[in-house]
Amino acid sequence: MKTILLLCLLISYSAYAATEADTAEAWSPPTPIFSQKYDWLKLQSGEWLKGDIISMYDDELEFESEEFDTIFFDWQDVKELRSRFDQQIRFANGEVKQGFLVVKQNHLVLISGGTEQHYPLSELLSITSSADDRKGLWDGKVTLGIDINSGNVNQLDYLASAKIQRRTPFSRFRVDFTYTYSESTVKEDQQVLTDTGRLTSYFDWFYSSTMFFRVFDYEHFTDLQQNIDSRDTIGFSLGYHVVKNKRIQWDVTLGPSYQETSYYNTSQDSDQRSGVIALGTLFDYSISSRLDYLLDYQLQFVEENSGKRNSHLKTGFEFDFRNDFELDFSFYWDRVAHPVAPAGTTPPHPNDYRLVLSLGYDF
């Protein structure tokens, strides 16, 4: 009798456990009511977020939530995505289309004009909102570094820089500005040691996933120590993505330009004009979610009276330490292979080096 009772208890327990397991497997988080005030994102974990789709590039989705602010997700972590506004969708073949977006079960549905168009998710290259007033198309950064020395050396150094960029699925516009100033603070021997400024601006049109055209490329440069009052360069070039994924971006550009240079004080004609062959490379490596490495090198082949070869290098690390604030540790190298001397003096040294620690703010 005891044996029969024990057997019944075991059978009942097994049935209960099986029922619980089936219930656990069948349960899933409830699907929300999709308010048209928000875009909706579902992660592979089953969690839903409401907010704004900013963009998707390089297999990385940028999503803004009122609760969590701006978050970046690996595209492989996205299970479902629904938009409330039209989105601009760029496909791997270079085609761009626009409409309401639904991504589900490795499938993309684009709704436009009351009709649905279906695509394999593998063909998707990028997403950007088509709304003209979306601030998410823009990003920027300002940086300031100051070094004050007193005692045996009395000197003030500072560097200020700013950049702003706008990117869509098929174009990129960017402006960078850097200014470096250094002076001796001894009153009886006060003098400017460094006074250098550089403004660059370019517009890229993405022809394919690997090739782009830099249809506009402009640089304004001034350097007191190199006797350069102003050096303006304008041109265009062809660009190629050597590597482009969510952690590494490596671009190279090559093209012709035109350059005009004015000197502060020289025995020859103060204005020099020259054709230019410009070569550039940009390497950006995301070492971790908080640490990036950057290398930006530009080389200009010009006539001898304009310097023969003009080089600019910026390399260093950017550490995201708190919210949108970064610590930048940067090395700058500027070189004019054939400097033009002020009248009655020896030519300046071809190379200028700067090592800068600065604080930056991303917006």
C-alpha positions, 0 to 999 in steps of 0.5 A: 500500500505504501509503495502504491501511494509513493508511486502515485505521488511521484507520478503527480509530481512529474506531471506538475513539473512537466506542466510548469516547464511547458508554461515557462517555455510558452510564456513570453513578455506581452507585446505593447500597444504601439503608440504612434508617439514613439518608435519601438525597439525589441531586443533579443532578450524580449525587452521593449523600448520606446523612443526615437530611432536616430540611425543605423550604421556599421551594424550599430543602432543608435536609439534615444529613449526618454528613460535611458537617453541615447543608447547604441545597440549591436544590430545582432541584438535587435529582434524587432524595430518599428518606426512612426516616421518615414525612414531613409533606407539604404541597401547594399546595392546603393539603392535608397528608399523611404517609408515606414519601417518594420523589422521582424524575423530577419525580414524588412517591410517598407510601407509607402503610399499604402503599399508594402515592399518586402526585403531580406534583412541581409540587404539592409545597409543603413537607416536614417530618419527622413524628417528634416528637423531630426537633431540626430543627424548631427553630432559634434564635440568641443575640446579645451586644453590649458597648461600654465607653467610658473617658476623657472618657466613662465608660460601659458599654453592652450588648445581649443578645438571643435568639430561638427558632423552631419551624416545621412545614408548617402552623405557626410558633411564635417567641419573641424577647427583646431587652434593652438596658442602659447606665450611667455608670461614674463612681462619683461620678455613677453612673446608669442611662442606658438600661434597656429590655426587649422579649419577643415571642411569636406562633403562626402557622397557615398557611391557604394559600401566601399567607395565615396567621392569627396566632392568638396574639400577645403582647408584654411591654415595659419602658423606664425612660426612657419611664417604662414599668414594664410594657406587656403586649399580647395579640391576634391578626391576619391575615397575608399573604405579599406575597413569599415565595421562597428569597431574599425573605420579606415578610409583613404583619399586621393585627389587634386586641389588648388592652393594659395599661400600668403606669408607674413614677411618674405623677400619673395612674392608674398602670395604663392599659388600651386597645384596640389596632389592631396593624400589622406588617411583616417583610422578610427579604432574603438578599443572598448566602449570607453576608449578610442584610438584615432590617427588622421594623416594628411599629405600635400605635394605642392610646388617648392615655393609653397613648401614642397610637401606639407604634412599634418598628423593627429593621433591619440586616444579618447577616453569617455569617462563621464556621461558625454565628457572625454579626456583626449591625449593627442599628439600633433605633427606639422611639417613643411618640407621647404619652409619660406623664411622671413626676410633677412632671417634663417628658414624656420624648422620644418617640424612642429610637435605638440603633445596635448591633454584636453577635456572634451564634450560630445553633443 
